[in-house]
Amino acid sequence: MSATSSRDPIEPLLVQIGRELARRGPHLRLLRQLLLLLDRLEDSRLDQELLLLLQELPAETLEPELAQRLRLQLQRLLPDLNSSLQPYASWLSALLPDQMPFQAWFQDSLFKLLMSRCYVMNPVLEQKLTSLRRKILLGQVAAEPEMLSLLSQQCQLNGFVWAISPEEKQVLDTLSAEPEQTQLLACYQPLQDLSSKAEIPSLTPIPEQDPCYRFYSESPYPRWLAPERLALESLPDQLQALFNLSIAEPQHVLVAGCGTGQQLAQLALQLPQAQLTGIDLSLSALEYAQTSLSQHQLKAELFQADLLALDHWEQRFDLISCGGVLHHLADPLAGLKVLTGLLKPNGLLKLGVYSHRARSPIWALREACGITGQESPEEVRAIRAQLLTDPGEAAHWLRGTYDFYTLETCRDLLFHPREQAFYLPDLGPWLAECNLELIGPELWQPSFYKLFAQAFPHLPYSDLQAWDQLEAQYPSLFAGLMVLWLRPRAKQPAELQQTDDWTRQHFWL
Ligand SMILES: C[S@@+](CC[C@H](N)C(=O)[O-])C[C@H]1O[C@@H](n2cnc3c(N)ncnc32)[C@H](O)[C@@H]1O
C-alpha cells in the first residue's frame, strides 16, 4: 500500500482479504467481506497492490450480483487512480456485462474508463467495437458525439490496430476533413502529430539503410500511457533480495536502445537520484520518449545514436539496461562489446534478449501466416484480424500477450524484419569474450527460483547450463525476454598472479 494510504485502517484489511482471495480463488464469503470494505473506503485510495490482487479473481466466474457490486465499487474508486490501468485492462473488460446493448456501454463508467485510459485487451470486445465503428462509418448506426469521442480515443491509444474492411476503405477515401467529419476520421487515423519537435542531439552517424532504423522510425516501441508505479523496490533492495548482492545505488545509468522511454520512466521512479541517459537509433521513438517523460515530470538526457558506433564514447555508467535490442542487431556480439566498454569497473549490465525456446511459437505463426517482416500497416491489420479469431493454440497464446493489442507492439511481436534468439549456453563464449559473468536471471515468475534451487541445490544462479536445463523443462521460463544481470568478471587469483608476474617482468620489480 502507498505511504499516504496507511491512515485508513480499512486498507490493510482489504489487502489481506485480497491476498486470501488470490490464494483461494473466488471464495464467496471473503468476496462479500471485501465488497463491504470497499463500500466503506471513502476515496480513491485503492492502490495498485490491491488492484493487482483483485485481478487474480477470475472475473468471468463471479456471480453476476457480486460482479455487479464489484463493478460499482471500481467505478467509484478507479477514475482518480493516478497510475496506469493498462495492467488490469483485460480483467476490467471481463467485468463488463456480456449482454449489455452497445448504447448502454457508452453510459457505463467502467467501460468509459477502459476506452479512455487503456487499450482494450479483449478479442471479443475488440470485434464488437470494430463492427460498431464500421456500422457508424457506413451510416448503419447513428453515433452520439460521446460514442465517437470514446471510439477515437481508444483507436489513438491502440495505434489504429483494428481491422478496416474494403467497404470502410472506400468510404474513408471519400471522406473530407470537414469539421463534422473530423471525429469520424479520428477513429481511423491520427489527426495530428503529437510528438515533440524539441532538438535531440546525435552522438554518432545514423545508418539510415539499416532495417531496424526504418522499422522503429515508422513504428516506435513500445506504446505506453503511464509508468507502472507498482511496488517499486529500490534497485539495491531488489538485487539483495534476488541474488544476495550488495550494491550502492547507481548514479549514472544508461538505457541503450531506450525506444519510447518506458524503461527510463520506470528507472526514474526506482532511482530518483540517478542521472539517466537514453540512446536510440529512432528519432521518432526518442521524440515519443521526450514528450511522455515530460508529461509525467520525469527526467532523462536523450541522444540519437547507433549503439554499434559508441565504442569511442567517453561516458562510463554504473548501470546499463539494454532490453530487447541486441537480438535485432546485425552483430549482437559487437553490441555486447560496446556495452561492456561503457561500464564502470564495478558496473552492472541488465541485458534482455530473446530466448530461442520462448520465441519458437512466434516463428511457427510467422511461417503459417507467410509473414516476411516487410508488411505494411494495412497488411499487419489484416493478418492480425485473422489471428483474432484463429482457433489454434499459438494464436490463443498470442491473444494473451500485451503486445498483440497495439499496432506498434504487434509489429514488434510478430512482424520484425530482423531478429534472432538464443539458448543460454550460446551466450557463454560471448560473456567470456567480453569478460562478463552472469549474476543470475531476473524471472517474471518468482517460483522459478524455487524450482532452480530444488533441481540444482548445489549450483549458483550463474550457471548457464543449469538454467538451460530448467528452461528445457519449463519453456515459458524466459517468456517475453531472457533478462540477465551481468557484471565484469572478477579477476581469478591465478590471473592476478599472472598479472603480477607480467608486471614484475616488465617493470623489473
Ligand atoms: C524492441 S525496442 C526496445 C525498446 C526498449 N528497450 C524497451 O524495451 O522498452 C528496440 C529498440 O532498439 C533500438 N535499436 C535497434 N538497433 C539499434 C542500434 N544499433 N543502436 C541504438 N538503438 C537501436 C530500436 O530503435 C528500438 O527502439
PDBQT file of the ligand as one rigid body, heavy atoms in Angstrom, charges set to zero:
ROOT
HETATM    1  C1  LIG A 601      12.168  -3.607 -29.063  1.00  0.00    +0.000 C 
HETATM    2  S1  LIG A 601      12.658  -1.976 -28.925  1.00  0.00    +0.000 S 
HETATM    3  C2  LIG A 601      13.057  -1.916 -27.197  1.00  0.00    +0.000 C 
HETATM    4  C3  LIG A 601      12.859  -0.548 -26.585  1.00  0.00    +0.000 C 
HETATM    5  C4  LIG A 601      13.123  -0.506 -25.089  1.00  0.00    +0.000 C 
HETATM    6  N1  LIG A 601      14.411  -1.028 -24.737  1.00  0.00    +0.000 N 
HETATM    7  C5  LIG A 601      12.022  -1.245 -24.350  1.00  0.00    +0.000 C 
HETATM    8  O1  LIG A 601      12.129  -2.452 -24.164  1.00  0.00    +0.000 OA
HETATM    9  O2  LIG A 601      11.046  -0.604 -23.965  1.00  0.00    +0.000 OA
HETATM   10  C6  LIG A 601      14.277  -1.979 -29.641  1.00  0.00    +0.000 C 
HETATM   11  C7  LIG A 601      14.894  -0.594 -29.722  1.00  0.00    +0.000 C 
HETATM   12  O3  LIG A 601      16.279  -0.732 -30.071  1.00  0.00    +0.000 OA
HETATM   13  C8  LIG A 601      16.617   0.329 -30.935  1.00  0.00    +0.000 C 
HETATM   14  N2  LIG A 601      17.804  -0.034 -31.715  1.00  0.00    +0.000 N 
HETATM   15  C9  LIG A 601      17.912  -1.022 -32.625  1.00  0.00    +0.000 A 
HETATM   16  N3  LIG A 601      19.158  -1.030 -33.149  1.00  0.00    +0.000 NA
HETATM   17  C10 LIG A 601      19.850  -0.038 -32.533  1.00  0.00    +0.000 A 
HETATM   18  C11 LIG A 601      21.172   0.458 -32.636  1.00  0.00    +0.000 A 
HETATM   19  N4  LIG A 601      22.050  -0.063 -33.500  1.00  0.00    +0.000 N 
HETATM   20  N5  LIG A 601      21.530   1.499 -31.858  1.00  0.00    +0.000 NA
HETATM   21  C12 LIG A 601      20.644   2.057 -30.995  1.00  0.00    +0.000 A 
HETATM   22  N6  LIG A 601      19.368   1.626 -30.857  1.00  0.00    +0.000 NA
HETATM   23  C13 LIG A 601      18.977   0.591 -31.611  1.00  0.00    +0.000 A 
HETATM   24  C14 LIG A 601      15.391   0.497 -31.790  1.00  0.00    +0.000 C 
HETATM   25  O4  LIG A 601      15.330   1.764 -32.432  1.00  0.00    +0.000 OA
HETATM   26  C15 LIG A 601      14.266   0.283 -30.776  1.00  0.00    +0.000 C 
HETATM   27  O5  LIG A 601      13.819   1.487 -30.219  1.00  0.00    +0.000 OA
ENDROOT
TORSDOF 0
